[in-house]
C-alpha cells in the first residue's frame, strides 16, 4: 500500500467516524474520500471473536492452516472482491474457502476469505454481502 492511499483512507475513516459520533449522515468530505472509504470496506467490515464462530468455520480455518485437503474444488480460488466490501487490494490478494453449512444441499453462503497477512481472515455468512474480520485474541 502506498502512503497517499493510506492518508486518503485515514481521512475517509475519520470523516465517517466523525459523522457517526455527531449523529449526522455519514458523508465524506470529498467524493474521492468517500470512494476510498467504500473501497476500504469502512462501512461493511465488522469484527467477530474466533470463539464466536461456528464450529465449521474453525474446521475451515484449521484446513487453511494445514493447506488442505478441502471439501470443495473451488476452495482456495482467488476472491476478487467485486463487491468492494473488503479493503481494496491487488488481484490475487484474497482467497476464499467454504464453511460447511449443515443441512444445505450445496456449498451454502458461508465463507472464509483470507488475505496475505498472518491471521487476516474474514468470515461471511451471507455470501459476501457483509464480512467480519476474525479476532484471534478472543
Phi and psi in degrees as a GROMACS rama.xvg file:
@    title "Ramachandran Plot"
@    xaxis  label "Phi"
@    yaxis  label "Psi"
@TYPE xy
-88.3258  157.954  UNK-2
-60.3932  -44.2706  UNK-3
-58.5523  -39.7756  UNK-4
-63.307  -39.3992  UNK-5
-61.9469  -45.0433  UNK-6
-65.5211  -37.6321  UNK-7
-63.4314  -43.5971  UNK-8
-63.651  -43.3803  UNK-9
-63.6615  -42.7195  UNK-10
-63.3806  -41.6935  UNK-11
-65.4818  -42.1418  UNK-12
-65.7104  -38.1529  UNK-13
-63.555  -41.0163  UNK-14
-64.1196  -41.6554  UNK-15
-65.3814  -47.2918  UNK-16
-61.0661  -42.0725  UNK-17
-61.4691  -44.3799  UNK-18
-63.9784  -40.2544  UNK-19
-68.3326  -38.9317  UNK-20
-69.2189  -35.8791  UNK-21
-79.243  -23.2099  UNK-22
94.634  6.01521  UNK-23
-89.4109  -175.887  UNK-24
-69.2194  150.818  UNK-25
-81.962  84.4919  UNK-26
-117.428  123.166  UNK-27
-76.9551  160.929  UNK-28
-64.2097  -35.6915  UNK-29
-137.554  159.834  UNK-30
-58.4235  -35.3156  UNK-31
-65.5898  -42.1112  UNK-32
-65.1568  -39.8322  UNK-33
-63.3498  -45.1329  UNK-34
-60.4431  -38.7815  UNK-35
-64.6939  -39.5651  UNK-36
-65.2794  -40.6857  UNK-37
-65.1934  -45.7481  UNK-38
-62.8873  -33.2306  UNK-39
-75.4033  -9.47515  UNK-40
74.1  19.9516  UNK-41
-59.5869  -29.8615  UNK-42
-97.5189  -3.40019  UNK-43
-127.907  -11.0247  UNK-44
-104.45  119.996  UNK-45
-102.691  -157.922  UNK-46
-135.307  143.347  UNK-47
-135.69  135.814  UNK-48
-68.5862  140.21  UNK-49
-53.0941  -40.9072  UNK-50
-66.3131  -19.0856  UNK-51
-92.1373  -6.9858  UNK-52
-69.9613  152.434  UNK-53
-64.3922  154.334  UNK-54
-57.8858  -31.7883  UNK-55
-65.8185  -30.9303  UNK-56
-69.3104  -38.002  UNK-57
-60.0451  -42.8077  UNK-58
-60.5872  -45.217  UNK-59
-63.5026  -44.2815  UNK-60
-63.1241  -36.6104  UNK-61
-64.0264  -42.0665  UNK-62
-64.456  -38.4285  UNK-63
-61.5506  -46.1231  UNK-64
-60.0498  -35.8523  UNK-65
-84.9728  -11.579  UNK-66
81.927  21.2488  UNK-67
103.673  -171.503  UNK-68
-77.2664  151.12  UNK-69
-104.78  149.954  UNK-70
-75.6628  -17.792  UNK-71
-125.922  142.167  UNK-72
-60.8826  -27.0727  UNK-73
-84.4055  -6.35188  UNK-74
-63.5889  130.581  UNK-75
96.2643  -2.23154  UNK-76
-72.2875  161.85  UNK-77
-66.2173  131.538  UNK-78
-96.6714  118.441  UNK-79
-84.8937  -9.02364  UNK-80
58.4057  37.1295  UNK-81
-58.1209  -30.422  UNK-82
-71.1522  -20.0852  UNK-83
73.3645  19.2448  UNK-84
-78.3075  -42.5701  UNK-85
-79.7183  160.961  UNK-86
-55.7077  139.654  UNK-87
-65.8403  130.306  UNK-88
-141.26  170.626  UNK-89
-69.3772  156.671  UNK-90
-58.7925  134.76  UNK-91
96.0992  -5.04974  UNK-92
-71.0342  -39.9043  UNK-93
-104.197  147.632  UNK-94
-133.071  149.132  UNK-95
-116.715  150.417  UNK-96
-140.61  143.485  UNK-97
-75.7946  136.084  UNK-98
-104.19  112.669  UNK-99
-57.6716  135.263  UNK-100
-110.337  108.338  UNK-101
-56.3239  134.708  UNK-102
86.7052  -9.74854  UNK-103
-79.8853  136.152  UNK-104
-76.5558  -8.83154  UNK-105
-136.075  -159.079  UNK-106
-66.2805  -17.9016  UNK-107
75.055  -170.715  UNK-108
-102.435  -8.72319  UNK-109
-86.857  135.753  UNK-110
-144.531  156.768  UNK-111
-110.621  129.604  UNK-112
-115.182  127.992  UNK-113
-108.621  145.883  UNK-114
-99.9545  -170.645  UNK-115
-92.0313  -10.5996  UNK-116
-86.4423  154.49  UNK-117
-60.1949  131.944  UNK-118
58.9031  31.2955  UNK-119
-94.9719  80.0998  UNK-120
-121.892  135.506  UNK-121
-121.978  139.646  UNK-122
-113.288  134.36  UNK-123
-129.277  136.376  UNK-124
-110.201  1.67344  UNK-125
-126.874  34.7576  UNK-126
51.9041  58.3643  UNK-127
79.2597  4.44359  UNK-128
-72.5426  -33.1767  UNK-129
-145.818  156.639  UNK-130
-135.521  150.517  UNK-131
-123.911  128.616  UNK-132
-75.3969  133.545  UNK-133
-75.0055  124.273  UNK-134
-94.9313  107.67  UNK-135
-76.4682  -7.80505  UNK-136
-92.0379  4.30637  UNK-137
